[in-house]
Amino acid sequence: MTEKTKSISVLTMNTLAFTACFACWMMNGVLVTFLADNGLYAWNQAQIGWLIGTPVLTGSLLRLPVGVLTDKYGGRPVFAVLMLLSAGALYLISFADGFAGFFLGSLGFGTAGASFAVGIAYTSVWFKQENQGTALGVFGAGNAGSALTSLGAPILLKYLTDDGAHLEGWRQLPRLYAVALLAMTVLFWLFTFPKKADSGRGLSLTQRLRPLRELRVWRFGLYYFYVFGGFVALAQWLIPYYVNVYTMSIATAGMMTSIFSLPSGVIRALGGWLSDKFGARRIMYWVFGTCLACSALLIVPRMEIYSPGAGVSATAKGVVTEAGEGKVVVGDKVYSYKPRSVRTEGSHDANVLVLPKAETWQEPVVVPGQEVAKKQLLAKGTTHIYFQANVWIFTALVFIIGIMMGIGKAAVYKYIPDYFPNQVGVVGGIVGVLGGLGGFFGPIVFGYLLKATGLWTTCWMFFVALILVCLVWMHRAIQKMMKERVPELMLQVEAKPGAV
């Protein structure tokens, strides 16, 4: 078998294995929501956030040590062992009963999330530098495993519980996932080949971790905290979001969430190609800019507000002789007011409203025979603001964010072999840790923000702030780099008009 054929086989199996691991890693987003909504466990929003984020924590923290092990022993044995451990933990969680059991079991099967660090390093050793962006983008398409869980797990739960008649049937779901991951491990071992980076042989642990001293690594990690961590958080959080905000069933919510997660995973291959062609830095500007605009638009919550509006006041004192049918008569003077229009409850929802809709009206506060003074209020005003937050417009914006996150994930990892060609496993591991921590902290932060404010859209406020930090840091890093390498050009760029 030629080297090229081996590289294609390894990339294919890496991608399939990563897809399976990612599907398992995202299981709690569906399972925990299902159990809470069906009343099997009385978990509050904060506890649900913890259980959704717990597997992500394990997978995140293990990425650095797993990356080091991959550089030292090669990706093939490390990936296989990782999948076996995850399959065992998935089987054991089927016996959990209560928050503590789910928490411990989730910590166990969260090891599947560390598969990314293995796959990145194992893939990169099989391809030349000029093709690594595309190859890593193809591998990263395994993120689509989250869509498989969003779409398939609700259907499986419905079948396993006999459409909710026997809720204890949920325990078969993690067992099925365990069997699937075990089968994937066997296929992976049969169709992959041993290989590791030659440059890493003989290095001590301290030497392997030396790149972590560079600030650039942590900057890349912050980018990944958003594009990957934000993706993982939303892939799980959007299910309860759709259920609560748009009163959907879990199955429908899973289908809508897949509109976000499936393209984001698949598009990652395109992100790798774009990064190879145009450079990762330019791509990241587009990613952050687009996500910032869409997240800002999503901040406004679905709402219905009643507020005091402009009223009608008397211009002279007198006695009210008539009040009703759009007018108030005081003495011989007639004051017109706008009565409230007759509207069927929920009629707004029959239309697609893009922008908030406002209605105003007045209601008399005086009665015939009442004596009123000058400037006294005759009819109070009310303003009603209604914002539908139409589900299809919401989903379209989320879809765009998912696409840009997928492109951004590939762009971030294009940086790593360019700057650290001999430490892809270590640097990719720490960047993956930080990205995974975003996926862990995201649902927890969202849960606490929701609990504190009662607003589901606070997650978008959090993202707006995070994106702004990423953009500012990236721009300043580029300016610093330009000043160091081409100071004459920067002087011209920064000069005042007429100064040059």
HELIX and SHEET records of a PDB file:
HELIX    1   1 GLU A    3  TRP A   25  1                                  23    
HELIX    2   2 MET A   27  ASP A   37  1                                  11    
HELIX    3   3 GLN A   45  LEU A   61  1                                  17    
HELIX    4   4 ARG A   63  TYR A   73  1                                  11    
HELIX    5   5 GLY A   75  ILE A   93  1                                  19    
HELIX    6   6 PHE A   99  PHE A  109  1                                  11    
HELIX    7   7 GLY A  110  ALA A  114  5                                   5    
HELIX    8   8 SER A  115  SER A  124  1                                  10    
HELIX    9   9 GLN A  129  GLY A  140  1                                  12    
HELIX   10  10 ALA A  141  ALA A  144  5                                   4    
HELIX   11  11 GLY A  145  LEU A  160  1                                  16    
HELIX   12  12 LEU A  167  ARG A  171  5                                   5    
HELIX   13  13 GLN A  172  LEU A  190  1                                  19    
HELIX   14  14 ASP A  198  GLY A  200  5                                   3    
HELIX   15  15 LEU A  205  ARG A  208  1                                   4    
HELIX   16  16 ARG A  210  ARG A  213  5                                   4    
HELIX   17  17 LEU A  215  VAL A  227  1                                  13    
HELIX   18  18 GLY A  229  VAL A  245  1                                  17    
HELIX   19  19 ILE A  250  VAL A  266  1                                  17    
HELIX   20  20 ARG A  268  PHE A  278  1                                  11    
HELIX   21  21 ALA A  280  LEU A  298  1                                  19    
HELIX   22  22 SER A  347  ALA A  350  5                                   4    
HELIX   23  23 VAL A  391  TYR A  419  1                                  29    
HELIX   24  24 VAL A  424  THR A  453  1                                  30    
HELIX   25  25 THR A  458  ARG A  485  1                                  28    
HELIX   26  26 PRO A  487  GLU A  494  1                                   8    
SHEET    1   A 3 MET A 303  SER A 313  0                                        
SHEET    2   A 3 LEU A 377  PHE A 387 -1                                        
SHEET    3   A 3 LYS A 357  PRO A 364 -1                                        
SHEET    1   B 4 LYS A 333  SER A 336  0                                        
SHEET    2   B 4 LYS A 327  VAL A 330 -1                                        
SHEET    3   B 4 GLY A 318  GLY A 324 -1                                        
SHEET    4   B 4 GLU A 371  VAL A 372 -1                                        
END                                                                             
